[in-house]
């Protein structure tokens, strides 16, 4: 083996081991771990320069806290994750361990697993890593493969989608704007009533927080409606909100929304009737790069990765402007993997295979529906990651067969029905025909078919 190959292998080995646990708390018989004490130890050890010991506390806490106390969920993805990210500023291995933890979650989605809680975790880690675009790519994949899960994940993504100016995506996930407004209005009113009946609480602070939430959510709804040219509905909700809470932020919500949209798209006139001059994800990537350059040295790995991603997005916008979203996401992810892990990393090779498979399908099978194209690309990934004998690979084969059948025999079926039937095939392979999940899937299919 050449010296270069040995060096690459050594780097890959270190990367794979960065998130490995080598510590656990010493406990007496029947004693429960003190989670707050472990977090405090991590902080103290970092201050003492004992970075590996601090990292091990973070790893153990992150991996086990919810098993011991589910109420730690909020702390785990906020304060604890922030401390872990702070450690990475002094100890690069801590950052690598964060990326590995994130990537395990992404692979779980890719292999047919994943959940709303896991999406929240991946999103929180990406936020700490300054890699919001990676969350968008995962969300795009979930939209294509798991529409029902995407509906849950949307509320994590809503603010970011609005910030990107992707109002059409937001509107797709809000089936009834009026209903959502009425729900937020009722929550605001009930909160005020409860605080009035509970004199021992700080009524003024509760009312202030409820008012802030009502204003923010209403303004978001209005901006989305304006962004998709549903001006009558936007004005109606503005009028209803002012009737509940007559404040300047709600009085000017429609005109503020128009100004926000013009600013995001760099346009004048009716912003909803015009197209942005460049993709929203490219604007977001450039903004993130600018932020990183303010806080990090020019040669910092995060800056170099962000520069490479912007460069690839610019190339795609210039040379492949009609590339579908899944191919764009795959090519951007390949650049990220190459920058963060190198060519020798197994998942970099898998990312390259995914790009090649999507390109092959677009060339050789141009009429393939997006969900079938995604299923075939995912099969290529599984072939390399787990092999053709793995149960997950067999489920993926069955999904492809069902989507192909529907493409030929039920060409007018909705995306929801196609997903429901493909999911039914997977459930039957994993659990058999008598499992309750099969009955639930069948019931869903009947509703979607209008039976």
Beta strands, then each sheet from edge to edge (+ up, - down):
end
